[in-house]
Every structure is written in C-alpha cells, then in structure tokens.
Amino acid sequence: MTTISTDTPTVVGAPGTPRLTQLDALESEGIHVMREVAGEFERPVLLFSGGKDSIVMLHLARKAFWPAPVPFPVMHVDTGHNFPEVIEYRDRTVAELGLRLVVASVQDAIDDGRVVERPGGSRNPLQTVPLLDAITAHRFDAVFGGGRRDEEKARAKERMFSLRDEFGQWDPRRQRPELWDLYNGRHKQGEHVRVFPLSNWTELDVWRYIEREGIDLPDIYFTHERDVFARDGMWLTAGSWGGPRPDEHVERRHVRYRTVGDMSCTGAVDSTAADVADVIAEVAASRLTERGATRADDRASEAAMEDRKREGYF
Amino acid sequence: MGTHAPAGLAQPAPSDVTAVVDLDDHTQRDLLRLATAGSVDDGKSTLIGRLLYDTKSVLADQLSAVERATAARGGGGAGVDLALLTDGLRAEREQGITIDVAYRYFSTARRAFVLADTPGHVQYTRNMVTGASTAELAIVLVDARKGVLEQTRRHAALTALLGVPNVVLAVNKMDLVGFDEATFRSIAREFADYAHVLGLPAVHAVPLSALDGDNVVDRSVRAPWYDGPTLLELLESVPVARDASTEPLRLPVQYVIRPRTPEHPDYRGYAGKVASGVVRVGDELRVLPSGRTSRVVALDTFDGPLEAADAPRSVTVRLADDLDVARGDVLVPAAEHVATGQDLVGTVCWLTERRSVPGARVLVRVGTRTVRGLLREVDARLDVDTLTVEQWDPVDTLHTIDATDTSTEAAPRSLGLNAIGRARLRLAEPVVLDDYATHRRTGGFLVVDPADGSTLAAGLIGPTLLDRLAPVRANERDDDWLAGAGI
C-alpha cells in the first residue's frame, strides 16, 4: 500500500475537541456534492470563469478527489470582453493543475450568427446560447456552477441539483424536492443538471474561506489604479468593448472588483483593499450586495435574474 | 451611507445581540439549519424579513429594491413590506404567496444560520418536507387571531415525522390581539397537547409581532408578562448536533479514489461523508451489504491525515485489506449488528401529482445506493388533521391491480400529492435498513420514477408516527379521503 504522507495525523472533532465550524461544514458539504456528481454522472464539467466563486469550487474539487486529479474538465464561457488578468489566471491555473479547458466563445456565436450583439453592449446575456451549445456539443450531463443562494432572490430558490430541460430551461415550479443529502441527478437524454456546491455560502464565507485556505486570486480583486468612467452609478473599465461613449469621461481611480464578468456590465468599486484581510473588512462593512454594487444587468427589472435563468442562464 | 429604518417600522431597540459582522469570532461559529412552517397569510415571510432586518442582514440595495417594490404596489403608507425581501419569484410576488422553498442566510456572533423558508400553502407541503429534512430546528408559525389551524397541525405532524429535534412555536400578530396573555397561553397549550400526541420534543412558545419586531430579535415591552427568550435567543442557544461520539458510525461510500498516477500507482481510498458517529484509524469496520470486515489504516484528506473524523466531515478511508468496496456500500462498526434486507417498510410522503400505483416499478435511493424496486402496496394513510391512521386490509396488490391503469377508480389505495402513508417495497438488492427514528441521517430514502427520474416520494425506514397512532378501519370513515383538502 502506498504511503501518502508522513505528517503527524491531527485529531479533529473527536470527543473533547471542537466540532466542525461553519466553514468546515460548508467545505464538507461542497466536497460531498462534488463526489456525488462524479459518482452519478457520465460527463460532468466545472464552469470556470477565473472569478472567486469558481476558484473556490475548483479548490473544493481538488480536495474532493485528492490524491487523484480532478476527474472532469473545466469550461469557460468567454464573452470576448474579458479582463486580461483573469484570462492569464485561467490559463496559468489550467496548466498548473493539468486540467482540460473547454472554451465556449460568445464572439464565435456572434460571428456565425447564433446570437446578435445587443445595442447596450452587454454580452452577459449572450452567454446563454454558447453555453447551451457547448453543453450539447460535448454532451455534458452535469455542469457545476458557482452560484450562491445569497446572491439574488431568484437564486435563493435554486436547488443544489437543478434539472434543466433540453432547452436549458429552469422551471421553478417543477423543481425536485431535495431531501436530506440524497441528491437526485436522474435525467433524460438531452437534459442536464446544474450543480451548485456553494449554494449555502455567502460572499463573506467565500472570502473567509479564501483567507483560511490561502487561495490565490486574480489581481483585479485587489486595489489597483485603473482608467474608468461612470455609467449607471458604477465604474466601468474603458476598453475596446465599447466604452466610454462621447459624453462619458474617463478618470484614473483606485478601484477593485467584487465580481468578475463581462467588462461591459461588471463595475469596479472604489477601494484601498490590498489583500484578502482588507477585502474581508471591506465586504463585512459594505452596505451593498455584490450584485447590487457591480452588476448592471440585474437591475433591469425586478425579475431580471429569474427571467434569464428560465432561458438557461446560470 | 448609513441605513435607516423603513418608514413605519419601529426603530430596533438597542440589543445585546451582535449582528452579522464579527471578524474575530467567526472561526468559532457553528452552523444551525432551520426551517419555517405556517399557514398562508400568517406572516411567515414578514417574520423572516424581520429576522434578516433586525440581525442587520439586509443590505441597502436590497432594502431600497423592496422600498421601490412596496411603492409600486401602492403601499408605503404602512411602511416597507418586509415580506418582499423573501418572495423572490415573479408568480410569488404577483400572488402574494410563497411557492417554493428558498434558503436565507443570516448570522450573529454566536452562530450562522441557513434558513429554509418553506411555503405555507397546502399545495406546496412537499417543500415543507424538503426544508424539514435537514433542519435541526423548526419554527411553526401561528396567527394569534386564528390559533392552531389545520395547516399548523399538518406542519407539526411533518416536523415530528421528519424527526426535527427542536421546535419553536411562534405566536405571531400579538399586536392584533393587544398582546393578550390569555390568548397566547391558550394557543400554546393547544399546540403543546397536539405536540405531545405527536411525540415532539419540548416546544418553546414565543409571543411576537413580526410586523413590529416584538420578541423576534429585540425584547418586547408590550408583553411584560412574558419573561422567556426572544426568538433569536432561542435560535442561538439550541444545541446544533447531538454528541457524534455516542452515535453509531455510518459512512456511505460515495466514490472510489484510484489515482493510478506515478506518485500513487496503487492507492485505493473510499470517499464519503461521515453520516453519523465517528470513524477512527484502527477501527474494525464492516462493509455492507457484503458483510466483509477490515481495519481502517488511514483517514486521508487534502490537508493531511486525520486520526479521527466525525459527522458531517468528508473524508477518504483506506482499509487494511483489499476488499471489493464500491459506491453504494456503507461502512459500519464491525461489532454492531446492522439490519440489511430487500424488503423495505416505511412511511412515505408522496411528492408528485401522479398518484402512487401499486405494483409500480421504481428506483429506490438509500444513502449512496440506488436499486430497482417494486412498490408492492400502500397499506395505511395518515390523516394529519385528526392524527388517525386509516389501515387497509393486506391484499397482494401485485396480482389484483392493473398497474397500467392510473385512474382513481383503479387505484383505491394509493397516495396523491402531499399524502402520507405506509408503503411496502421489494428491492432487487439488499440495502442497509436503518430505522429513521434513531438514524435520521441514513434512515431516509427516495422513491424515483425510472422513466423520467422525478422524485415520487420521500420515505422514512421503519415504524414511525403512523405506527404509534391508533389505527382506524377504512370502512369506519364515511368521508371520501380522495377528495380531501389539497390531496
């Protein structure tokens, strides 16, 4: 039998020692969900954007299957309007861990006419078509997403295992009851299941976990100087994606990002937070949710997220 | 950017409860999962909104969105509608009811909470079952003007059935009965009597007003006769988990880890989450259902080896002997006698509109194991309003019922949506048959439709509430239970 480690074993949770903390419990639940998917599905894939939630998911996946490598590929839905720092992080991580990367490209979908660019310039809603096309082309039957129920009220209704029909649609009235930790991943041919191992995490949990585990993140999560302009109460990055308009003025500010997404709709916040501890203090004191602060597309209507999820968006 | 209290809401009184943020304490904080239950319009969404608001878990943009939504509905005169914080779906806001279970998160310095916000409407009782299955505590909500209703009893019965270890009765809308002590006492007594019949643990009743915030997070000055804890104080003080070291070990195997890499050519580990009890290096374990035994030589994690791991930690177990262990097997103490078998009798909550069909071929999921099964018969049905059990004569339905005919007439002893009954199933392979009453983490099962994968029923192995209640012969009843409310 192979020897794995010569470290001194640690006693955890046995009588007389502290029981699992909140972060331990969330981590254990996430690992459990990952292993369920690997045990039940033929072709899982993990959505990896280079954002903090998907980075934490990947970290859980490494823990779940260690000492074996992560037994599924990762997929990035590339809007074509990415932050270069994030693409660099993505490619470096994939190389370091020996992962297989599938890229679903919004630009390709625009070029071959499957989707049409929107007047507002936001490519975020355009991700749905290339995502579903890639799921079909690669016959993925389980798709891990980093969605958290605390993000948005439609997401609060999401199950850990969320069945999508052959059109990728989510029907909140037809969700399967989810009992104990018996996750039912049965599906028909052509259907797939979206799996959300971070469902029960909050933004602060994610940051505290990143701190505890010493997880590396793209630089844009920390303060830096950037050319930005104001639109709809957010700081957007000037760039080839289409901003600023003639009436919008670029200025150089100290900012950081709370979420990572399409440049056209992901706003930066004024910040001096230089490391994870600073970010935790800032998030803990913030009176705005991360989506409220930095996502333009969720403000469109009271049910913007619900409507997009019904169409197959994450 | 300071937040302000919504117009019309009482400004929360100073509280000794430290809200959301405590940067020093979170590493010691544990996690409590709870579920709410209550009838339509009893103010459940408002109570949750109040809990979130008074623990300062509502952020400014969420609050302003709710203010806008309140104003758009012509409200605003009476203050912000806190219920709009939780009813997230379009149809829910349109109809003013909660359709589907939602999960909310809030925390104090002492504890983080995952709250399953379950619908009160009879049509969605299955979601109450969903929320209660993992809950360590249930809040049963009652409108002080209406008292204990059919739906209150139904939810209390489900709470008892699912073995939720802690129950709090929240008597809401006390402001509308002038904080009358006698009204509160009478409701609490009626509920306590009912809870006793159900075998529920001790129930703590709290008089409160979710609308105004009395006794939710902050103590009310309007009910001086009540000297018990506030709702939040109760939530912070109930024990989260039983002592894992005294529970028998159950470790359902999820996945076999075999790297086959140059570093680990022969590694073989059994990955799973400890469902109950503790596993230690050196333990003699039995692999069920095969029955073979071996010894734990290592408990591996990414972060290094462990000497012991307790529920609900995810670990990877290595055994001394090269046994054939696969997903679906369960590791248990070698010295303990654990029941296994192919005949499963249990209480089922029917979760779909399609009625149960005697003789139906189904899939049964127990732990990490899924086996083919036959739904032989349903021989009893629980009336949660009267707490009586309709007992049906045993008939070998396999040979008398045409399983392809799903019309009501052809299914005289079947269960419809939200019905609770006792089912007998025959399984193609043996499984671990833990009694749900003593093994809440491993005694549950799912009945799944093999055709489309939908979850037909949630089941509890072994004698449960149904067997403790007095049976009533089917022919002694003159009402047609098929036409029962919502069934």
Interface residues (C-beta under 8 A of the other chain):
Chain A: M1 T2 I4 S5 D7 P9 T10 V11 V12 G13 A14 P15 P18 R19 L20 T21 Q22 L23 D24 A25 L26 E27 S28 E29 I31 H32 R35 E36 A38 G39 R62 K63 A64 F65 W66 P67 A68 P69 R149 D150 E152 K153 A154 A156 K157 L163 P172 R173 Q175 R176 P177 E178 L179 W180 D181 L182 N184 G185 R186 H187 K188 S199 N200 T202 L204 D205 R208 I280 A281 A284 A285 S286 R287 L288 T289 G292 A293 E302 A303 E306 D307
Chain B: M1 G2 T3 V20 V21 L23 H26 T27 Q28 R29 D30 L31 L59 A60 D61 Q62 A65 A69 L85 T86 D87 G88 L89 R90 A91 R93 I99 D100 V101 A102 Y103 R104 Y105 A112 V114 D117 R126 N127 V129 T130 S133 T134 V240 A241 D243 A244 S245 Q254 Y255 I257 R258 P259 R260 T261 E263 H264 P265 D266 Y267 A271 G272 K273 V278 R280 V281 V297 A298 L299 D300 T301 F302 D303 G304 P305 L306 E307 A308 A309 D310 P312 R313 S314 T316 R318 R327 L351 L363 R365 G367 T368 R441 G444 F445 L446 V448 D452 G453 S454 T455 A458
